[in-house]
Amino acid sequence: MTESNARPAPQKKDARGAEARFSFDRMAIERFQQTFPRARWSDERSNWFVPGKTAARRIDRWLAQEAALRAPHDDSKGRDAFAFDPISSQYLEIADDLRIRTSYSRTVLEELRAVPWASWDDELRAWRIPFRSYEELRRRWPSIEKAAQHAEPEERKRRRAAARNTEAYKAAQKRAAERRRHRYVRRSEKLTP
């Protein structure tokens, strides 16, 4: 998997090119050197420098191809991890990928957006997560499930019913009734003479 994309990097004042950084894999490095024979490794920066005006675009294209090559392997690894340590939950469905359906919650949304390759499918009305992201999903799952349970309609109703017996709720009801009568509460120092 790529750690970062290519970015322009000046090696010398007149040198044009881009830097490439990706996780160590002997075969990937061989493919990289075949594709970019003029690329040079920089020990001080710990990345590859590829000379040329279009180096950044070429590196981005190569990184996309590498990600496509690794996707089936990473998916099978994720499937194995799921088979070994599955997540069982009412919010999770298993198909050709993982599908998550929950009530709306900002916390769930933030957590799922942080999972790599997670995407919202408007047609299914569910989040789709490929198996290659299973480890990250597994790490974030306790907070996702807790927030999803907190956002359930029955749970909201129960919390509202419990809040009705408090003094703060009764005071808010009295303020709302006064506002409906167009009698706004004024502080004693701002009373009309």
Salt bridges, closest charged atoms under 4 A:
GLU19 OE1 - ARG7 NH2 3.36
GLU19 OE2 - ARG45 NH1 2.84
ASP25 OD2 - ARG70 NH1 3.70
GLU30 OE2 - ARG26 NH1 3.57
GLU66 OE1 - ARG31 NH2 2.79
ASP74 OD1 - ARG70 NH2 3.41
ASP75 OD2 - ARG132 NH1 3.22
ASP85 OD1 - ARG138 NH2 3.14
GLU93 OE2 - ARG101 NH1 2.34
ASP96 OD1 - ARG99 NH2 3.20
ASP96 OD1 - ARG128 NH2 3.68
ASP97 OD1 - ARG99 NE 3.18
ASP97 OD2 - ARG128 NE 2.78
GLU111 OE1 - ARG140 NH1 2.94
ASP121 OD2 - ARG128 NH1 3.23
ASP122 OD1 - ARG125 NH1 3.23
GLU136 OE2 - ARG139 NH2 2.57
GLU136 OE2 - ARG140 NE 2.66
GLU155 OE2 - ARG158 NH2 2.63
GLU155 OE2 - ARG159 NH1 3.75
GLU178 OE2 - ARG181 NH1 3.22
GLU178 OE2 - ARG183 NH2 3.01
GLU189 OE2 - ARG187 NE 2.93
